Amino acid sequence: MAKTPPVSPRRTIPLNPQRVDFLSLRLLLAVAQTGSITRAADQCHLALAAASARLKELEERLNVQLLERYARGARLTQAGELVVIRARAIESELAQMTLELEDHRQAVTGHIRVVANMSSIAAVLPQDLTDFLKSHPGVRIDLSEHTSREIQSLVTEGRADIGVLTSADFRSELQAHDYYVDEVVATVPTRAPWIRIKTMTPQMLLDQELIILQEGGAISEWLYDLARVYGQSLKVRVKAKGFDALAQLVSAGLGVTVLPKVVAARFSRLLKLKTLPITGVDSRRTISICSIAGGAASPAARDLYEFLRQRH
């Protein structure tokens, strides 16, 4: 009986990263986004024939099929998905490098990532950051808004240098200091039955149809805690995004909301609103700053942390 000749193993071509150019990776990212080589070519300012040739050459260099081509478009293969993940990471790193080089050209001496809750951004933080930058002209600050719960995670994971939030309990990985004391007030329309009312008791507040934030946050948690103490449920009529939306809805007569005192005073001047102190319960809140235990990594972030800590 004749023996079957052994099957030769498939020859593997080693990958040489130096042969992979970023323009081809950008083109692949554009195909992943648009589902079309034609539209991807337009995005990358290439002729269709040149784009097709680049993608084919990229597949040959990586020794794997990246795209399944159809008459009306193209779809990533599993290998293509893997390459796209890495290509996005490369694109992000190049964007960061570009940003850092631009900072160098503009004599930027520090970059601080600050994450803050809505209350602090709407109240005192913008002015404090402005004053800090006056004495630190070479520093750049990236400020983004998050809930207090999200802020602790972002700082702990190293995705932010400083957090500004409302919290009584901090993770062991963080250090925290008081920043300023806030007070929440009820905000109502300037119409009946509120014309002669001067204060709001907790029971009065819980009896109202409330307008609260969609994302939750410290004030919403405060309201839910208050309802639990009184053995009631919140009567939430509308959930909206942003303090300005809450104020507009209250002005329209759709319900009552609770806002930081500074923010409520600002909207009461702009809209037909009235603010009422909430009696019979502690309506004050301590806004804190936090950073990773031991202090923020960069000198600029440490300077800002100390500046905010001593500010109020």
C-alpha positions in Angstrom: 0.0 0.0 0.0 1.4 3.3 -1.1 2.3 5.8 1.7 0.6 9.2 1.6 3.3 11.8 1.3 3.5 14.1 4.3 1.7 17.5 4.0 4.1 20.4 4.1 3.3 22.9 6.8 2.0 26.3 5.6 4.8 28.7 5.4 4.4 31.6 7.9 5.7 34.9 6.8 7.1 36.8 9.8 5.6 40.3 10.4 7.9 43.2 10.0 6.2 46.2 11.8 8.4 48.6 9.9 6.5 47.6 6.8 3.1 48.8 8.2 2.5 52.5 7.5 0.0 54.5 9.5 -1.9 55.9 6.5 -2.9 52.3 5.6 -4.1 51.8 9.2 -6.1 55.0 9.1 -7.6 53.8 5.9 -8.6 50.5 7.6 -10.1 52.5 10.5 -12.2 54.5 8.0 -13.5 51.3 6.4 -14.5 50.1 9.8 -16.3 53.3 10.5 -18.1 53.7 7.1 -18.4 50.1 5.9 -17.2 51.2 2.5 -13.8 51.3 0.8 -15.1 54.1 -1.4 -16.2 56.3 1.5 -13.0 55.5 3.4 -11.0 56.6 0.4 -12.9 59.9 0.3 -12.2 60.4 4.1 -8.5 59.8 3.6 -8.3 61.9 0.4 -7.2 59.0 -1.8 -8.4 57.7 -5.1 -10.4 54.5 -4.9 -7.8 52.5 -6.8 -5.0 53.8 -4.6 -7.0 53.0 -1.5 -7.8 49.5 -2.7 -4.2 48.9 -3.5 -3.1 50.1 0.0 -5.5 47.8 1.7 -4.5 44.8 -0.4 -0.8 45.6 0.3 -1.6 45.9 4.1 -3.1 42.4 4.0 -0.1 41.0 2.2 2.3 42.6 4.7 0.3 41.2 7.7 -0.2 37.9 5.9 -3.9 37.8 6.8 -7.3 38.8 5.3 -8.6 42.0 6.9 -11.7 42.6 4.9 -14.5 40.7 3.3 -15.4 42.7 0.2 -18.9 42.9 -1.2 -20.4 44.8 -4.2 -21.9 47.4 -1.8 -19.3 47.6 0.8 -16.7 45.8 3.0 -16.8 44.2 6.4 -14.0 43.5 8.8 -12.9 39.9 9.4 -12.0 38.7 12.9 -8.4 39.4 12.1 -9.4 42.8 10.8 -11.2 43.6 14.1 -8.0 42.7 16.0 -5.9 45.0 13.8 -8.5 47.8 14.2 -8.3 47.7 18.0 -4.5 48.1 17.8 -4.8 50.8 15.1 -7.1 52.8 17.3 -4.6 52.6 20.2 -1.8 53.7 17.8 -4.0 56.6 16.6 -4.7 57.7 20.2 -1.0 57.6 21.1 -0.1 59.7 18.0 -2.8 62.2 18.9 -1.4 62.4 22.5 2.1 62.9 21.1 0.9 65.7 18.8 -0.8 67.3 21.8 2.3 67.1 23.9 4.5 68.5 21.1 2.1 71.4 20.7 2.3 72.0 24.5 6.1 72.0 24.2 6.0 74.6 21.4 3.6 76.8 23.4 5.8 76.4 26.5 3.1 74.5 28.4 4.7 73.4 31.7 2.0 71.1 33.0 -1.2 69.3 32.0 -3.8 68.6 34.7 -6.9 66.4 34.3 -9.7 67.6 36.6 -13.0 65.7 36.9 -15.8 67.5 38.9 -19.4 67.2 39.7 -22.0 69.5 38.2 -22.5 71.5 41.4 -18.9 72.6 41.7 -18.7 73.4 37.9 -21.8 75.5 38.2 -20.7 77.3 41.4 -17.1 78.1 42.4 -14.7 75.9 40.4 -14.5 77.9 37.2 -13.4 81.1 39.0 -10.9 79.2 41.1 -9.3 77.6 38.0 -9.2 81.0 36.4 -7.3 82.4 39.3 -4.9 79.5 39.5 -4.0 79.8 35.8 -3.2 83.5 36.3 -0.3 82.5 38.4 0.5 79.4 36.4 0.3 80.6 32.7 2.2 77.5 31.4 -0.3 75.0 32.8 -3.2 73.5 30.7 -6.3 72.1 32.4 -8.7 69.5 31.0 -12.0 69.7 32.9 -14.8 67.2 32.5 -18.1 66.7 34.3 -19.0 63.4 36.1 -21.0 62.2 39.0 -19.4 61.9 42.4 -19.4 58.1 42.2 -17.7 58.2 38.8 -15.1 60.7 40.0 -13.6 58.4 42.6 -13.2 55.6 40.0 -11.5 58.0 37.5 -9.0 59.3 40.0 -8.3 55.8 41.5 -7.6 54.4 38.1 -5.3 57.2 37.1 -7.5 58.7 34.4 -7.8 62.0 36.3 -5.4 63.9 38.6 -7.9 65.7 40.8 -11.5 65.1 41.6 -14.1 67.6 42.9 -17.1 65.8 44.4 -19.6 65.3 47.2 -18.9 62.3 49.3 -18.7 61.2 52.9 -16.7 58.0 52.2 -13.5 57.9 50.1 -11.7 54.9 48.8 -8.5 53.9 50.7 -6.4 54.7 47.6 -7.4 58.3 47.7 -6.6 61.3 49.8 -9.3 64.0 50.3 -9.7 67.5 51.8 -12.7 69.8 52.2 -13.0 72.3 49.4 -16.1 74.4 50.2 -19.5 74.1 51.9 -22.5 74.2 49.7 -26.2 74.4 50.6 -29.2 73.1 48.6 -32.4 75.0 48.4 -35.9 74.3 47.0 -36.6 76.1 43.7 -40.2 76.9 42.9 -42.1 79.1 40.4 -43.0 82.6 41.4 -46.8 81.9 41.3 -49.5 80.5 43.5 -49.3 78.6 45.8 -45.7 79.7 46.4 -46.1 83.5 46.5 -46.4 83.8 50.3 -44.3 80.6 51.2 -40.9 81.5 52.8 -39.5 78.1 53.7 -39.8 74.5 52.6 -40.1 71.7 55.2 -39.0 68.1 54.2 -42.6 66.9 54.2 -43.7 69.8 52.0 -40.8 68.9 49.6 -41.7 65.2 49.5 -45.4 66.1 48.7 -44.3 68.0 45.5 -43.9 66.7 42.0 -40.2 66.9 41.5 -37.9 67.5 38.6 -34.5 65.9 39.1 -31.3 65.1 37.1 -31.3 62.2 34.6 -27.8 61.1 35.6 -28.5 61.1 39.3 -25.7 62.7 41.4 -25.3 63.9 44.9 -28.5 66.0 45.1 -30.7 63.2 43.7 -29.1 60.8 46.3 -29.8 63.4 49.0 -33.5 63.5 48.0 -33.8 59.7 47.9 -32.2 59.5 51.3 -34.7 62.1 52.6 -37.6 60.1 51.3 -36.3 56.9 53.0 -36.1 58.7 56.3 -39.7 59.8 56.0 -40.8 56.4 54.7 -42.0 57.8 51.4 -41.2 57.6 47.7 -40.1 60.5 45.6 -42.8 61.9 43.2 -40.6 62.4 40.2 -42.4 64.0 37.4 -39.6 64.8 35.0 -35.9 63.8 34.7 -33.8 66.3 32.8 -30.1 66.9 32.0 -28.4 69.9 33.5 -29.3 72.5 36.0 -30.4 74.9 33.3 -33.0 72.4 32.1 -34.3 71.9 35.6 -34.7 75.6 36.1 -36.5 76.1 32.8 -39.0 73.3 33.6 -39.7 74.7 37.1 -40.2 78.1 35.5 -42.8 76.5 33.2 -44.7 75.2 36.2 -44.0 71.5 35.8 -42.8 71.0 39.3 -40.2 71.8 42.0 -36.5 71.1 42.1 -33.6 71.3 44.5 -30.4 73.1 43.4 -27.2 74.4 45.0 -27.9 77.8 46.6 -25.4 79.7 44.4 -26.9 78.1 41.2 -30.5 78.7 42.3 -29.8 82.4 43.0 -28.3 82.8 39.5 -31.4 81.2 37.8 -33.8 83.1 40.0 -32.5 86.3 38.5 -32.9 85.1 35.0 -36.2 83.2 35.2 -39.4 83.5 37.2 -38.2 81.4 40.1 -38.1 81.6 43.8 -35.7 79.9 46.2 -36.8 78.5 49.6 -34.5 77.3 52.3 -35.2 73.8 53.4 -35.8 73.7 57.2 -35.8 70.8 59.6 -33.0 68.9 57.9 -29.3 69.5 57.2 -29.2 71.0 53.8 -25.5 71.7 53.8 -23.1 69.6 51.8 -19.3 69.5 51.9 -17.7 69.6 48.5 -14.3 67.9 48.6 -11.2 67.5 46.4 -9.4 64.3 46.1 -6.3 62.8 44.4 -4.4 59.6 44.6 -3.0 58.9 48.1 0.4 60.4 48.5 -0.4 63.3 46.2 -1.0 63.8 42.5 1.8 62.6 40.2 2.8 65.9 38.5 4.0 69.1 40.2 1.4 71.1 38.4 -1.4 68.9 39.7 0.0 69.1 43.3 0.1 72.9 43.0 -3.5 73.0 41.9 -4.6 70.6 44.7 -3.0 72.8 47.4 -4.4 75.9 45.8 -8.0 74.5 45.9 -7.5 73.1 49.4 -6.7 76.6 50.8 -9.2 78.4 48.6 -12.4 78.5 50.7 
